[in-house]
Amino acid sequence: MSLATDLFNYWVVVFLMMTGFYIVIARGNLIKKVIGLTIFQTSVFLLYISIGKVRGGTAPILVEGEPAYSNPLPSVLILTAIVVGIATTSVALALIVRIGEAYGTIEEDEIRAAEPEP
């Protein structure tokens, strides 16, 4: 196979990571920023799962004649990270709702303009 198809997962990771990073940097809407962070987080999940996969590897169950095993630890850690990510996203969205109630907007520039200078 060609190098591009062998590294397809990593190209997807880079694309998702840069997309999420761009959304966080370029957008002023707080909900869009949270969506960008979630996309970025998803790319990190995919990276760790891709690293843990061994081509031709099987589940780590001792069977005679199987020389390569895939490491299950990245997948297990990602399950925990997904739960933490969902909790963090829900807390961020709840905070955005409160910010929207307090300031009447969820646009970052308008919130900064409404803040009194120290």
C-alpha positions as CSV (number, residue, x, y, z in Angstrom):
1,M,0.0,0.0,0.0
2,S,1.0,3.6,-0.4
3,L,2.3,5.8,2.4
4,A,-0.9,8.0,2.2
5,T,-3.3,5.1,2.8
6,D,-1.1,3.6,5.5
7,L,-1.2,6.9,7.4
8,F,-4.9,7.7,6.7
9,N,-5.8,7.7,10.4
10,Y,-3.1,10.2,11.2
11,W,-4.2,12.5,8.3
12,V,-7.7,12.5,9.7
13,V,-6.3,13.3,13.2
14,V,-4.3,16.2,11.9
15,F,-7.4,17.5,9.9
16,L,-9.7,17.2,12.9
17,M,-7.1,18.8,15.2
18,M,-6.5,21.8,13.0
19,T,-10.3,22.2,12.4
20,G,-11.0,22.2,16.1
21,F,-8.1,24.6,16.8
22,Y,-9.2,27.0,14.1
23,I,-12.8,27.0,15.5
24,V,-11.5,27.8,19.0
25,I,-9.2,30.6,17.8
26,A,-11.4,32.2,15.0
27,R,-14.9,32.1,16.5
28,G,-16.2,34.5,19.2
29,N,-19.4,32.5,20.0
30,L,-18.8,30.5,23.2
31,I,-20.9,27.5,22.0
32,K,-18.8,27.3,18.8
33,K,-15.7,27.4,20.9
34,V,-16.9,24.4,23.0
35,I,-17.7,22.6,19.7
36,G,-14.2,23.3,18.5
37,L,-12.7,21.9,21.7
38,T,-14.9,18.8,21.4
39,I,-13.6,18.3,17.8
40,F,-10.0,18.7,19.0
41,Q,-10.7,16.2,21.8
42,T,-12.1,13.7,19.4
43,S,-8.9,13.9,17.3
44,V,-6.8,13.1,20.3
45,F,-9.0,10.1,21.0
46,L,-8.5,8.9,17.5
47,L,-4.8,9.4,17.7
48,Y,-4.5,7.3,20.9
49,I,-6.7,4.5,19.4
50,S,-4.6,4.5,16.2
51,I,-1.4,4.3,18.2
52,G,-2.7,1.2,20.1
53,K,-3.6,-0.8,17.0
54,V,-1.0,-3.2,15.6
55,R,-1.5,-4.3,12.0
56,G,-2.2,-8.0,12.0
57,G,-2.4,-8.0,15.8
58,T,-5.1,-9.8,17.7
59,A,-6.7,-9.4,21.1
60,P,-4.1,-10.0,23.9
61,I,-5.3,-13.6,24.6
62,L,-2.5,-16.1,24.6
63,V,-3.0,-18.3,21.6
64,E,-0.4,-20.5,20.1
65,G,0.8,-19.2,16.7
66,E,-0.2,-15.5,17.2
67,P,3.0,-13.4,17.3
68,A,1.5,-9.9,17.5
69,Y,-1.0,-8.5,19.9
70,S,-2.8,-5.1,19.9
71,N,-2.4,-3.1,23.1
72,P,-5.8,-2.7,24.8
73,L,-4.7,0.0,27.2
74,P,-5.2,3.0,24.9
75,S,-8.8,1.9,24.2
76,V,-9.5,1.5,27.9
77,L,-8.0,4.9,28.7
78,I,-10.0,6.5,25.9
79,L,-13.3,5.2,27.3
80,T,-12.5,7.0,30.5
81,A,-11.5,10.1,28.6
82,I,-14.8,10.1,26.7
83,V,-16.7,10.1,29.9
84,V,-14.6,13.0,31.3
85,G,-15.0,14.8,28.0
86,I,-18.7,14.6,28.0
87,A,-18.9,15.8,31.6
88,T,-16.5,18.7,30.9
89,T,-18.6,19.7,27.8
90,S,-21.8,19.6,29.8
91,V,-20.3,21.8,32.5
92,A,-19.0,24.2,29.9
93,L,-22.4,24.4,28.2
94,A,-24.1,25.0,31.6
95,L,-21.6,27.9,32.3
96,I,-22.4,29.3,28.9
97,V,-26.1,29.3,29.7
98,R,-25.3,31.2,33.0
99,I,-23.1,33.7,31.1
100,G,-25.9,34.2,28.6
101,E,-28.3,34.9,31.4
102,A,-25.9,37.3,33.1
103,Y,-24.7,39.3,30.1
104,G,-27.5,38.8,27.6
105,T,-25.1,37.4,25.0
106,I,-22.6,34.6,24.4
107,E,-20.4,36.5,22.1
108,E,-16.9,36.9,23.6
109,D,-16.3,40.4,22.2
110,E,-19.6,41.7,23.6
111,I,-18.9,40.1,27.0
112,R,-15.5,41.7,27.1
113,A,-17.0,45.1,26.2
114,A,-19.6,44.8,29.0
115,E,-16.9,44.0,31.6
116,P,-15.8,47.1,33.7
117,E,-12.1,47.9,33.5
118,P,-10.2,47.1,36.7
